[in-house]
Amino acid sequence: MTALPEFAFVKAQMCRDARVDNCPEVATNVPGVVALRDSERPDTVVTMTPDQWVTLADAIKAGEYDLSG
């Protein structure tokens, strides 16, 4: 098994409120890699390329993954 690089995860601004206890975290400090994890499960890391990240972000912005309805 290959060791993961040292990711520097950050939370979105709205998740930095102490009343919010579970947020996605993103790391972009490793060139060519975007890493995601759930703050409640920090040992599970999903990685993708920057192009894949853009595709995902565009789909979310377009409402493709809207769970509100």
Secondary structure per residue as TSV (DSSP state, phi and psi in degrees):
chain	resnum	aa	ss	phi	psi
A	1	M	-	360.0	134.8
A	2	T	-	-85.9	135.2
A	3	A	-	-71.8	143.4
A	4	L	-	-76.0	147.6
A	5	P	-	-66.9	169.7
A	6	E	-	-81.4	101.2
A	7	F	-	-86.5	143.2
A	8	A	-	-106.7	91.9
A	9	F	-	-78.9	144.1
A	10	V	E	-132.7	154.9
A	11	K	E	-102.2	156.0
A	12	A	-	-62.8	154.3
A	13	Q	G	-52.0	-44.7
A	14	M	G	-65.7	-20.3
A	15	C	G	-88.2	-4.5
A	16	R	G	-82.6	-3.8
A	17	D	S	-71.9	131.8
A	18	A	T	-61.0	-21.7
A	19	R	T	-77.1	-14.7
A	20	V	-	-99.9	116.8
A	21	D	-	-109.4	0.1
A	22	N	-	-144.0	113.9
A	23	C	-	-142.4	153.2
A	24	P	E	-69.6	147.9
A	25	E	E	-124.2	144.0
A	26	V	E	-127.1	140.6
A	27	A	E	-125.2	131.9
A	28	T	-	-127.3	17.6
A	29	N	-	-82.5	-9.5
A	30	V	S	-100.7	118.1
A	31	P	T	-54.0	131.2
A	32	G	T	80.6	4.8
A	33	V	-	-135.7	134.9
A	34	V	E	-113.7	127.5
A	35	A	E	-114.6	140.8
A	36	L	E	-125.3	147.5
A	37	R	E	-155.1	164.1
A	38	D	E	-96.7	132.4
A	39	S	T	-61.3	-23.6
A	40	E	T	-82.8	-16.0
A	41	R	E	-132.5	66.2
A	42	P	E	-66.1	-14.6
A	43	D	E	-82.9	-11.1
A	44	T	E	-99.9	112.0
A	45	V	E	-119.5	131.0
A	46	V	E	-109.1	132.0
A	47	T	E	-117.4	153.8
A	48	M	E	-153.3	168.9
A	49	T	-	-80.2	161.5
A	50	P	H	-57.6	-37.0
A	51	D	H	-64.4	-40.5
A	52	Q	H	-64.7	-37.7
A	53	W	H	-61.9	-44.5
A	54	V	H	-62.3	-43.0
A	55	T	H	-61.1	-44.8
A	56	L	H	-63.3	-47.8
A	57	A	H	-61.3	-41.9
A	58	D	H	-62.6	-41.6
A	59	A	H	-64.6	-40.0
A	60	I	H	-65.4	-46.1
A	61	K	H	-60.5	-32.7
A	62	A	T	-80.0	-3.6
A	63	G	T	86.8	10.6
A	64	E	T	-62.5	-27.8
A	65	Y	T	-115.9	30.0
A	66	D	-	-68.0	117.1
A	67	L	-	-102.8	7.4
A	68	S	-	-79.5	-11.9
A	69	G	-	-115.4	360.0
